[in-house]
Amino acid sequence: MRKCFTLLPLLLSLACTGGSFAQTGPAPRADSATRPVARYLEQERALEEALTMHDRPAATNWLAGEFDVRSAAKPDSMDLDSWLRQELASTKGKRLVTGLAVREIDDLAIASFFLVGGNAPDAAGVTQFVVDIWRQSDSKLLARFINRTSNTKATPIRPTGRE
């Protein structure tokens, strides 16, 4: 009888927590990216890495032949060769892709994000809002739209808890 009273609390505690033992593998992360966000974040970062490293062939692999860029700073669009020449000549510092969101429509993917860092002496403070249009079938960038944000303070990559 005495064993019954000592086993009863143990069995009850196991029964109450049994559901937590049923889970296999790690718990899902709250900040996990969706499949399209993960895919295009990888592609955007690879393109930025190629530009930072001044690797024209690697950068060209991501760009469609009909690629063009429009910016609020310039009234005319730039074609692939002009933009690539400008980027490879001027990119001096690493730029970070943050806050990426993706919308897929048929064979197109529209990725919007902040590009932080870059060419200016205060590169850490330069933030641009970028909208890229990707063709999904061959993972080629068709068009880029760029606008420098009015907030010159860099967007934090991870929350600091002080926001």
C-alpha positions, 0 to 999 in steps of 0.5 A: 500500500505504501508503494502505491502512495509513492508511485501515484504522485509519480504517475500523475506527474508523468501523465500531466507532462506526457504531452510535452514528451510527445514532440520530436525535434526542436520546437519551431522558431517564431521568427522562421522565414517562409520558403519564398522569403528564405529563397529570395533572401539567399538570392539577394544576399548572393547578388550583394556579395557578388557586387561587394566582391566586384565579381562581374560574372557572379553578379551577371548570373543573377541578372536577366538580359532585359534587367533595368533599374529605376530610382527616385534620384534619376528620371531615366532607367538604367540598363544592365550594363550601365547599372552593373558598371556603376555598382562594381565601380562604387560599391565599397562597403558591405550592404545588408539585406533586411526586412525582406517580404516576398509576394509570388504571382505566377512566374514573378516574385516581388521582393521588397526589402531594406538595403543598409550600408554602402558607399557613403562615408557614413555607410552604416547610416544609409538605408535604401528601400528596394523592390526587386522583380524576379522571374521564378522559372530561371531565378533571374532579376528582371527589374529593381526599383530603389528609393533612399529612405528619409530615415538615415538611421540604420534599421536594426537587424535584430530587436534590441528591446529598446524599441 
